[in-house]
Amino acid sequence: MTLSKTFIKANIWAIAGVAVLVTVLFQFVDPAPPKEITIASGSETGRYFELAHRLKDELRQEGVSLNVLTTAGSQDNLERLTAEDSPVSIAFVQSGMEEIFDAGETSLHGLTSLYYEPIWLIYRKSLEVEYVSDLRNRRIAVGEQGSGTKAVAEFLLNENGLLFGAGKTERVEVGGEDAVTLLESGEIDAGFFMVSAGSEMILRLIGIEGFEFLNMRRHEAYRARYRSLTSVPITEGLLDLKQNLPPEDRMVLAAVATLVVNDKFHPSLTPIVLEAMRRVVSNGGVLEQRDEFPSGENVGYPLTKEADHYFEYGPPFLLRFMPFWAASLVDRLVILIIPLLVILIPLGKLAGPVYRWRIRSRIYKWYKYLRETDQKIVGGTIQDNLDMERERLEKLENELASVEVPLSYSDELYHLRQHVEYVSRRLKAIEAGRSEAKE
């Protein structure tokens, strides 16, 4: 048996113990992050859809494939996040939806806020609208069913008493380009739009003669009732300096675009998604300052612990120097390596003594045989089995000739061989004396 085999055999108990420990610890290690995830975005003409594809390009560089799902908007996205059979694990959601959407037993968390989403109430100038309440008995586009636009529009109309009773408005559930078409054709009197200040749609609408967007003079009163909204100034010329749009300072209400995840979203993907969104939105826009977003503020849903850690300390240390998959693997294995080291260090100290005990036990086994043979010689009983004892001793000599032991035990092996030779000489002397007696 070679020294390595002897060492393994001597410490097979430790190897088995480590195997059991690794098996147990693996139960507590997070599974590897998926290489493919699905995001619920919005309509193909909206900014959610645009950002989803930019995020897709960024994540591709990290080896993660992002499937972009076109939806009606925030409410539709939340419904997909909470549906059991839905592949969606991350979605764009307008802030404030958490106040009106029932997630049931599904646990939803926020990752980040991304940019302001102004609420534009576009109306015909001929209507002479000063407050939302002046839209009584009018036909108004409130956004598609399932959209965040519809949720905010109905809140504003309801607060002004325009949803029920005499003089209620007629709600038309369309949004985006369809709503623009109805406005231009005169089929509706006003429409709610939730798009960025740089949207071509808004510039086109307010640039058309006869259309205007409402100055929300009572914005503070609305904010007191719908706390997820914020007030955003649209200063003179902000939208178009050449045409000086708007011609004077105004205020609009705004929600905040956020990213929301469910329990299907792997937590280790959080930093690469946030880093990707930082590269996409950190330059700001017409309403956003540079580096104002992404942010952990105004998210609505509670942040995941990974997102909270990111906004407080930045990306994980390993991710700053290693590719995502390598950093993720190391991070996951920490829970395995530390307990293993705690166990392996004492086991390593025991391995040497156990191995030494194993080597010495073999030598002692041979000495036991020699002692038994010597006792037979002294007791005079060796004569009955002399030939058999000679054969056993010869086999022992042959076995010792092929034995391998560490250098530190060579002296014990050679002492043993000397003692075997000594007993062998005594057996030969007894055999010779027996032969002379026969003669």
Backbone torsions as a table, in degrees:
resi	resn	phi	psi	omega
1	MET	NA	129.1	-178.3
2	THR	-72.3	164.1	-179.3
3	LEU	-61.4	-39.8	-178.5
4	SER	-65.2	-41.4	177.9
5	LYS	-65.1	-38.4	178.0
6	THR	-63.3	-42.0	-180.0
7	PHE	-63.8	-44.4	-179.6
8	ILE	-63.7	-44.0	-179.2
9	LYS	-63.6	-37.4	-179.2
10	ALA	-68.8	-29.4	-175.5
11	ASN	-115.5	24.5	180.0
12	ILE	-60.4	-29.4	178.4
13	TRP	-64.0	-38.4	179.8
14	ALA	-69.8	-39.8	179.0
15	ILE	-62.8	-43.1	178.2
16	ALA	-63.3	-40.3	179.1
17	GLY	-63.6	-41.5	178.9
18	VAL	-65.2	-40.6	179.4
19	ALA	-61.0	-42.7	178.4
20	VAL	-64.8	-42.9	-179.7
21	LEU	-62.2	-44.2	179.0
22	VAL	-61.4	-42.7	179.5
23	THR	-60.5	-42.6	-179.9
24	VAL	-67.4	-44.7	-177.3
25	LEU	-65.5	-32.3	-179.4
26	PHE	-63.1	-21.2	177.8
27	GLN	-68.2	-21.9	-177.5
28	PHE	-101.7	-2.4	180.0
29	VAL	-87.7	130.7	178.4
30	ASP	-60.1	144.6	175.8
31	PRO	-64.8	159.6	179.6
32	ALA	-60.7	142.4	179.5
33	PRO	-62.6	145.5	-179.7
34	PRO	-68.4	152.9	176.8
35	LYS	-93.9	0.8	179.9
36	GLU	-144.6	129.0	177.1
37	ILE	-134.6	162.8	-178.3
38	THR	-121.6	133.0	178.9
39	ILE	-116.9	138.2	173.1
40	ALA	-90.8	122.4	-173.8
41	SER	-104.3	-90.4	-176.8
42	GLY	176.9	-159.6	179.4
43	SER	-70.9	157.7	-176.8
44	GLU	-66.7	-16.5	-179.8
45	THR	-97.3	-2.0	-175.6
46	GLY	-95.7	169.1	-178.2
47	ARG	-74.1	-29.2	176.0
48	TYR	-55.5	-46.3	-178.6
49	PHE	-63.3	-41.5	179.3
50	GLU	-63.3	-46.3	-179.5
51	LEU	-66.5	-34.9	178.5
52	ALA	-60.4	-40.8	-179.8
53	HIS	-73.7	-32.0	174.6
54	ARG	-68.5	-38.7	174.8
55	LEU	-63.8	-38.0	178.4
56	LYS	-59.4	-43.9	179.6
57	ASP	-64.3	-39.8	-179.4
58	GLU	-67.8	-43.3	-177.4
59	LEU	-70.6	-27.2	178.3
60	ARG	-59.6	-33.8	178.9
61	GLN	-67.9	-20.0	178.7
62	GLU	-97.2	4.3	179.1
63	GLY	83.8	15.3	179.8
64	VAL	-111.6	129.3	179.1
65	SER	-94.6	128.2	-178.8
66	LEU	-110.7	118.2	175.1
67	ASN	-89.1	124.5	-177.5
68	VAL	-99.5	121.5	-177.8
69	LEU	-105.8	123.1	178.2
70	THR	-77.8	133.3	-177.4
71	THR	-138.0	178.4	178.7
72	ALA	-80.1	-20.7	-179.2
73	GLY	145.8	-158.2	-170.7
74	SER	-58.7	-49.0	-177.6
75	GLN	-65.7	-41.2	176.5
76	ASP	-60.5	-41.1	179.5
77	ASN	-62.4	-42.2	179.4
78	LEU	-66.2	-37.4	177.7
79	GLU	-64.1	-36.4	178.4
80	ARG	-73.0	-34.0	177.0
81	LEU	-65.2	-31.1	-175.1
82	THR	-99.2	-5.1	178.3
83	ALA	-76.3	133.5	-175.6
84	GLU	-64.8	-36.6	-175.8
85	ASP	-93.9	11.8	-178.2
86	SER	-88.6	139.8	177.5
87	PRO	-80.4	-6.2	-174.9
88	VAL	-70.7	130.8	176.5
89	SER	-122.8	-8.6	-179.6
90	ILE	-148.8	145.5	-175.7
91	ALA	-154.9	154.4	171.3
92	PHE	-83.0	131.5	-178.0
93	VAL	-140.5	136.2	176.4
94	GLN	-74.3	135.7	179.0
95	SER	-60.0	147.0	-178.4
96	GLY	98.7	-18.3	-179.6
97	MET	-66.1	-24.5	179.8
98	GLU	-65.0	-20.6	-178.8
99	GLU	-79.6	-22.0	-174.8
100	ILE	-120.7	-8.4	-178.4
101	PHE	-103.2	129.9	178.6
102	ASP	-92.5	110.0	-177.7
103	ALA	-82.3	-4.0	-178.7
104	GLY	65.2	-134.2	-178.4
105	GLU	-88.1	-5.0	-179.3
106	THR	-73.9	134.9	178.5
107	SER	-93.5	117.7	179.8
108	LEU	-110.9	142.6	179.0
109	HIS	-136.8	154.5	178.7
110	GLY	-93.6	150.3	173.3
111	LEU	-105.3	-45.6	-175.5
112	THR	-169.2	159.0	166.3
113	SER	-100.5	151.3	-167.2
114	LEU	-122.1	-40.5	-178.9
115	TYR	-170.9	166.2	178.6
116	TYR	-80.2	141.5	175.3
117	GLU	-117.2	90.4	-179.6
118	PRO	-61.6	148.1	177.1
119	ILE	-102.4	107.0	-177.1
120	TRP	-97.2	122.6	173.1
121	LEU	-104.1	100.9	-178.4
122	ILE	-91.7	132.2	-177.8
123	TYR	-143.1	166.9	176.9
124	ARG	-79.0	131.9	-179.1
125	LYS	-59.5	-30.1	-177.4
126	SER	-64.3	-17.6	-179.6
127	LEU	-78.7	-16.7	-179.4
128	GLU	52.3	58.8	-178.6
129	VAL	-87.9	127.3	175.5
130	GLU	-112.8	-31.4	177.3
131	TYR	-131.2	162.8	177.7
132	VAL	-59.7	-33.6	-178.4
133	SER	-64.6	-15.7	178.9
134	ASP	-75.7	-3.0	-179.7
135	LEU	-91.5	19.7	179.8
136	ARG	-60.2	137.7	178.9
137	ASN	67.0	16.8	179.5
138	ARG	-101.7	161.6	175.4
139	ARG	-95.1	123.3	-172.5
140	ILE	-129.9	133.5	173.0
141	ALA	-79.4	122.8	-175.5
142	VAL	-110.8	7.0	-178.8
143	GLY	98.6	162.9	-178.4
144	GLU	-69.1	154.4	172.3
145	GLN	-60.3	130.2	-178.8
146	GLY	92.4	0.9	-178.5
147	SER	-97.0	157.0	175.2
148	GLY	-70.0	-29.4	178.2
149	THR	-57.8	-45.8	-178.6
150	LYS	-62.5	-39.3	-179.3
151	ALA	-62.2	-45.2	-178.6
152	VAL	-72.9	-39.9	-179.7
153	ALA	-59.9	-43.7	-178.9
154	GLU	-70.1	-30.4	174.8
155	PHE	-63.3	-47.9	-178.1
156	LEU	-64.4	-41.8	179.9
157	LEU	-67.3	-39.7	-179.2
158	ASN	-66.4	-41.8	179.2
159	GLU	-63.2	-23.0	178.8
160	ASN	-100.4	11.5	175.5
161	GLY	69.1	31.1	-175.3
162	LEU	-106.3	7.9	-178.7
163	LEU	-101.4	-22.2	-176.1
164	PHE	-137.6	159.1	175.5
165	GLY	80.6	-167.8	-178.4
166	ALA	-68.3	139.4	177.3
167	GLY	80.0	14.3	-179.5
168	LYS	-69.1	153.2	-179.9
169	THR	-80.7	159.2	173.2
170	GLU	-98.2	115.2	-178.2
171	ARG	-86.8	131.0	177.3
172	VAL	-113.1	116.5	-173.6
173	GLU	-83.9	71.4	173.9
174	VAL	-135.3	160.8	178.4
175	GLY	-152.4	177.4	176.7
176	GLY	61.9	-140.0	-176.5
177	GLU	-64.0	-31.6	178.0
178	ASP	-63.6	-40.2	178.2
179	ALA	-67.5	-37.7	177.9
180	VAL	-61.1	-43.8	-179.7
181	THR	-61.5	-42.6	179.2
182	LEU	-65.8	-37.6	176.5
183	LEU	-63.6	-47.1	-177.2
184	GLU	-65.6	-31.2	-178.9
185	SER	-84.5	-9.1	179.5
186	GLY	84.6	9.3	-178.6
187	GLU	-77.3	-20.6	175.0
188	ILE	-129.9	161.2	-176.0
189	ASP	-97.3	-26.3	-178.0
190	ALA	-158.0	168.6	179.1
191	GLY	-157.6	145.4	175.5
192	PHE	-94.6	136.0	178.3
193	PHE	-134.9	137.3	175.1
194	MET	-121.4	90.8	179.9
195	VAL	-139.0	163.6	-178.2
196	SER	-66.5	161.4	-178.2
197	ALA	-66.8	-19.5	179.2
198	GLY	-93.1	9.0	-177.3
199	SER	-67.3	133.8	177.1
200	GLU	-64.0	-29.5	-179.3
201	MET	-62.1	-46.6	-179.5
202	ILE	-67.1	-43.1	179.0
203	LEU	-60.6	-38.5	180.0
204	ARG	-67.6	-42.1	-177.7
205	LEU	-66.2	-50.1	-176.5
206	ILE	-76.9	-11.1	176.5
207	GLY	-85.0	-13.8	179.1
208	ILE	-82.0	133.3	179.1
209	GLU	-59.2	129.5	176.7
210	GLY	102.7	-3.6	179.1
211	PHE	-117.2	151.0	-178.3
212	GLU	-150.8	158.1	172.2
213	PHE	-111.8	145.1	-170.2
214	LEU	-75.7	135.0	172.2
215	ASN	-83.0	113.9	-177.5
216	MET	-79.7	81.8	-177.3
217	ARG	-65.3	-28.0	-178.1
218	ARG	-100.9	36.2	-175.2
219	HIS	-61.2	-36.0	179.7
220	GLU	-65.6	-36.0	179.1
221	ALA	-67.7	-39.0	177.7
222	TYR	-66.8	-41.3	-178.4
223	ARG	-64.4	-32.6	178.8
224	ALA	-65.8	-24.1	-178.0
225	ARG	-99.2	-24.8	-177.7
226	TYR	-131.7	85.6	-166.1
227	ARG	-69.7	-12.0	178.3
228	SER	-81.6	-9.0	177.9
229	LEU	-86.1	155.9	176.7
230	THR	-132.5	163.8	179.1
231	SER	-99.2	133.6	-178.5
232	VAL	-127.9	125.3	177.6
233	PRO	-79.1	133.4	172.9
234	ILE	-109.7	94.7	-172.6
235	THR	-76.8	163.8	-177.8
236	GLU	-55.3	128.1	177.2
237	GLY	76.9	1.5	-175.3
238	LEU	-62.0	-39.4	-176.7
239	LEU	-80.5	-34.2	-179.8
240	ASP	-157.0	106.6	-178.4
241	LEU	-68.7	-36.8	-177.4
242	LYS	-61.9	-44.8	179.9
243	GLN	-95.6	0.5	-179.1
244	ASN	53.4	60.5	178.8
245	LEU	-112.5	126.7	-6.9
246	PRO	-74.6	162.3	-178.6
247	PRO	-74.9	-11.4	177.0
248	GLU	-149.0	165.3	179.5
249	ASP	-65.7	139.5	177.3
250	ARG	-140.5	168.9	175.7
251	MET	-122.7	141.2	172.3
252	VAL	-130.6	158.1	172.6
253	LEU	-85.4	152.5	179.8
254	ALA	-145.5	142.6	168.0
255	ALA	-96.1	-177.3	177.9
256	VAL	-124.9	132.4	175.8
257	ALA	-74.4	132.4	-177.9
258	THR	-131.8	165.6	171.1
259	LEU	-109.7	128.1	-178.9
260	VAL	-123.2	143.0	-178.9
261	VAL	-127.6	160.6	173.4
262	ASN	-111.6	-170.7	-176.2
263	ASP	-70.0	-13.9	179.0
264	LYS	-76.3	-18.3	-177.3
265	PHE	-74.5	124.3	-178.7
266	HIS	-73.5	126.0	-174.3
267	PRO	-60.2	-29.6	-177.5
268	SER	-70.4	-13.1	176.4
269	LEU	-79.0	-13.8	-175.4
270	THR	-54.4	-52.5	-176.3
271	PRO	-64.4	-34.5	-178.7
272	ILE	-75.1	-31.3	175.2
273	VAL	-67.6	-43.7	-179.7
274	LEU	-68.2	-38.0	176.3
275	GLU	-64.8	-39.1	178.6
276	ALA	-64.0	-44.5	179.5
277	MET	-68.3	-30.8	175.8
278	ARG	-62.0	-42.7	178.9
279	ARG	-66.2	-27.5	-176.2
280	VAL	-83.7	-42.5	-170.1
281	VAL	-113.3	-5.4	-172.4
282	SER	-66.0	-20.1	179.2
283	ASN	-71.7	-13.1	178.2
284	GLY	81.6	-169.7	-179.0
285	GLY	-154.0	-156.3	-179.1
286	VAL	-62.7	-37.1	-178.1
287	LEU	-103.7	-17.6	-174.3
288	GLU	-103.6	137.7	175.5
289	GLN	-77.5	158.6	175.9
290	ARG	-60.7	134.5	179.3
291	ASP	65.2	12.5	175.0
292	GLU	-71.0	-33.0	177.6
293	PHE	-128.2	154.9	-0.3
294	PRO	-68.9	154.9	-174.2
295	SER	-143.4	156.2	175.2
296	GLY	-91.1	3.8	-179.0
297	GLU	-93.1	152.7	174.8
298	ASN	56.6	34.3	-179.0
299	VAL	-82.5	-28.5	-179.4
300	GLY	92.9	-74.3	176.6
301	TYR	-74.4	148.7	179.1
302	PRO	-60.9	139.9	179.7
303	LEU	-65.9	147.7	169.2
304	THR	-67.1	157.1	-179.4
305	LYS	-64.2	-30.0	178.7
306	GLU	-70.3	-40.1	178.1
307	ALA	-67.7	-40.2	178.3
308	ASP	-61.6	-41.9	178.0
309	HIS	-64.1	-39.9	-179.4
310	TYR	-61.9	-46.9	-177.0
311	PHE	-71.7	-21.7	178.9
312	GLU	-88.7	-38.0	-173.4
313	TYR	-120.8	-6.2	-176.7
314	GLY	89.2	-174.4	-178.6
315	PRO	-64.1	154.0	178.9
316	PRO	-54.2	148.2	-176.1
317	PHE	-55.3	-47.5	-176.8
318	LEU	-63.5	-34.6	-177.1
319	LEU	-68.9	-17.8	178.4
320	ARG	-75.5	-19.6	-174.8
321	PHE	-124.7	-10.3	-175.2
322	MET	-129.1	154.5	172.4
323	PRO	-60.5	157.3	-175.2
324	PHE	-55.3	-47.3	-174.5
325	TRP	-66.7	-37.3	178.1
326	ALA	-67.8	-44.5	179.7
327	ALA	-63.3	-39.9	179.3
328	SER	-64.1	-41.2	-179.8
329	LEU	-64.0	-46.1	-179.9
330	VAL	-62.5	-42.9	-178.4
331	ASP	-63.0	-39.6	-179.6
332	ARG	-70.3	-32.6	-175.5
333	LEU	-81.9	-11.6	179.6
334	VAL	-57.2	-41.4	-179.6
335	ILE	-64.8	-21.8	179.0
336	LEU	-89.7	-40.4	-172.8
337	ILE	-70.8	-44.2	-175.4
338	ILE	-61.6	-50.0	176.8
339	PRO	-62.7	-34.9	178.8
340	LEU	-62.4	-42.5	179.4
341	LEU	-63.6	-39.5	179.6
342	VAL	-60.2	-35.8	-179.5
343	ILE	-85.2	-40.1	-173.1
344	LEU	-69.8	-32.7	-179.1
345	ILE	-62.5	-49.9	175.3
346	PRO	-63.4	-38.2	179.0
347	LEU	-63.2	-37.6	178.4
348	GLY	-63.0	-35.2	178.3
349	LYS	-71.4	-28.2	179.0
350	LEU	-81.5	-24.9	-174.6
351	ALA	-60.4	-41.1	-179.3
352	GLY	-62.3	-54.3	178.2
353	PRO	-58.5	-38.6	179.3
354	VAL	-64.7	-40.5	179.4
355	TYR	-65.0	-41.8	179.1
356	ARG	-63.7	-40.6	177.2
357	TRP	-61.6	-38.4	179.6
358	ARG	-63.7	-43.9	-179.6
359	ILE	-65.6	-46.6	-178.1
360	ARG	-66.2	-33.6	-179.5
361	SER	-63.8	-33.3	177.0
362	ARG	-67.5	-43.4	179.8
363	ILE	-65.2	-40.9	-180.0
364	TYR	-65.3	-32.5	178.7
365	LYS	-61.8	-42.6	179.5
366	TRP	-69.2	-38.8	176.9
367	TYR	-63.0	-34.3	178.2
368	LYS	-60.4	-42.4	178.1
369	TYR	-63.8	-43.5	-179.5
370	LEU	-61.7	-40.6	-179.4
371	ARG	-65.1	-40.7	178.6
372	GLU	-62.2	-40.4	179.0
373	THR	-66.4	-41.5	-179.9
374	ASP	-64.1	-38.4	179.1
375	GLN	-65.2	-33.9	176.9
376	LYS	-67.4	-38.0	179.0
377	ILE	-64.3	-47.3	-178.9
378	VAL	-64.9	-38.4	-178.5
379	GLY	-79.4	-6.7	178.3
380	GLY	76.2	15.8	-179.7
381	THR	-98.2	0.2	-177.1
382	ILE	-67.7	-24.5	-175.2
383	GLN	-60.4	-32.3	-175.8
384	ASP	-69.1	-28.9	-176.4
385	ASN	-130.0	36.6	-174.2
386	LEU	-62.2	-45.6	-178.2
387	ASP	-63.4	-42.3	-179.9
388	MET	-65.3	-40.8	178.7
389	GLU	-65.1	-36.0	177.5
390	ARG	-63.7	-42.5	-179.9
391	GLU	-65.3	-42.7	178.5
392	ARG	-62.3	-39.3	-179.7
393	LEU	-68.2	-37.0	177.6
394	GLU	-65.5	-40.9	177.0
395	LYS	-62.4	-38.6	178.5
396	LEU	-64.2	-41.4	177.8
397	GLU	-61.6	-42.4	179.3
398	ASN	-65.8	-39.3	179.5
399	GLU	-65.0	-43.7	-180.0
400	LEU	-65.8	-26.1	179.8
401	ALA	-66.7	-25.5	-178.0
402	SER	-106.3	2.9	-178.1
403	VAL	-75.0	138.1	175.1
404	GLU	-112.4	130.3	174.7
405	VAL	-135.8	156.7	175.6
406	PRO	-58.0	155.0	-178.9
407	LEU	-56.2	-33.2	-177.8
408	SER	-67.0	-15.3	179.0
409	TYR	-109.3	6.6	-177.4
410	SER	-62.5	-36.8	-179.2
411	ASP	-63.1	-39.4	179.0
412	GLU	-66.0	-37.9	178.8
413	LEU	-64.8	-43.8	-178.4
414	TYR	-69.3	-34.9	173.9
415	HIS	-61.2	-42.3	178.9
416	LEU	-61.2	-44.0	-178.7
417	ARG	-64.7	-36.7	176.4
418	GLN	-63.1	-40.9	-179.5
419	HIS	-68.9	-35.4	175.6
420	VAL	-63.6	-42.8	179.1
421	GLU	-64.0	-37.6	178.8
422	TYR	-62.5	-48.2	179.4
423	VAL	-64.8	-37.1	179.2
424	SER	-61.9	-40.1	179.3
425	ARG	-64.8	-38.9	179.5
426	ARG	-64.4	-39.3	177.6
427	LEU	-65.7	-37.7	178.6
428	LYS	-65.8	-39.2	180.0
429	ALA	-64.8	-41.0	178.2
430	ILE	-64.1	-41.0	179.9
431	GLU	-65.0	-41.0	179.8
432	ALA	-65.4	-40.6	179.0
433	GLY	-64.4	-36.3	179.0
434	ARG	-67.5	-36.5	178.6
435	SER	-66.6	-41.0	-179.4
436	GLU	-65.9	-35.7	179.6
437	ALA	-66.4	-31.3	179.2
438	LYS	-71.2	-34.0	-179.3
439	GLU	-72.2	NA	NA
